[in-house]
Structure formats: C-alpha cells, structure tokens
Amino acid sequence: MPDVKCSVANCEYWAQGNNCNANTIMIEIDKHADVKYDAEFGAEFEDHQDRAASSQNTCCHTFEPRKSK
C-alpha cells in the first residue's frame, strides 16, 4: 500500500505522523463532493472520468469523523 499523508486529525483514519491508515481511499474532484457512493446508481459511474487541474480541486471521500471515546 502506498504511503498516504493526511493532515485532517479529526478523521477516524488519521494516524500519527500525518498518515492515513484506511484500507481503501476514495478521492474525488470537488464538484462531486456530495455524491453518495454507497447508493445504487447502476452503471452511471462505471466509466466516469473527471480531470482536476490541481490537488486543490480534489477532496477525500474516505474521511470519517473520529468517534468520541
């Protein structure tokens, strides 16, 4: 698994050293930030591709708020 860095410390998958310890990481472009990938849409996204001009146009869909202890 590649080394994935993340500075969002309130994410459930954030680990010491600004590392992401999620098993799967979903990154999308910002214009799809509210898409719910766990809903069933058939083949709507099957061959869907978007392009981002820079990393500033992307967001991480893997984010999950850290559970309170």
C-alpha positions in Angstrom: 0.0 0.0 0.0 1.4 3.4 -0.9 2.3 5.9 1.9 -0.7 8.4 2.0 -0.3 11.6 4.0 -3.2 13.4 5.6 -3.4 16.4 8.0 -7.1 16.0 8.9 -6.5 14.9 12.5 -10.2 14.5 13.3 -10.6 11.7 10.7 -11.2 8.2 12.0 -8.3 7.0 9.7 -5.7 9.6 10.7 -2.6 8.1 12.3 0.4 9.5 14.0 2.9 11.2 11.6 0.0 12.5 9.4 -0.6 9.1 7.9 -3.8 7.7 6.5 -4.5 4.2 7.8 -7.7 3.4 5.8 -7.8 0.1 3.9 -9.4 1.9 0.9 -9.1 5.5 -0.1 -11.6 7.3 -2.3 -10.6 10.6 -3.8 -13.0 12.7 -6.0 -13.0 16.1 -7.6 -14.7 18.8 -5.6 -17.7 19.2 -8.0 -18.8 15.7 -6.9 -18.2 16.3 -3.2 -21.8 15.5 -2.2 -22.1 12.3 -4.2 -23.2 9.3 -2.1 -21.2 6.3 -3.5 -22.9 3.9 -1.2 -26.2 4.5 -3.0 -27.1 2.3 -6.0 -27.0 4.1 -9.4 -26.5 1.2 -11.7 -23.8 1.8 -14.3 -24.0 5.6 -14.0 -20.4 6.0 -12.7 -18.9 2.9 -14.4 -16.7 4.6 -17.0 -16.9 8.1 -15.5 -13.7 10.1 -15.5 -13.0 13.7 -14.5 -9.9 15.7 -14.6 -8.6 18.0 -11.9 -6.4 21.0 -12.7 -4.5 20.6 -9.4 -4.7 18.9 -6.0 -6.7 21.9 -4.8 -9.6 20.7 -6.9 -9.8 17.3 -5.1 -11.4 16.0 -1.9 -11.1 12.8 0.1 -14.3 10.8 0.3 -12.7 8.4 2.8 -12.9 11.0 5.6 -15.0 9.8 8.5 -15.2 11.9 11.7 -13.3 10.3 14.6 -15.6 8.6 17.0 -15.7 10.1 20.5 -14.0 8.0 23.2 
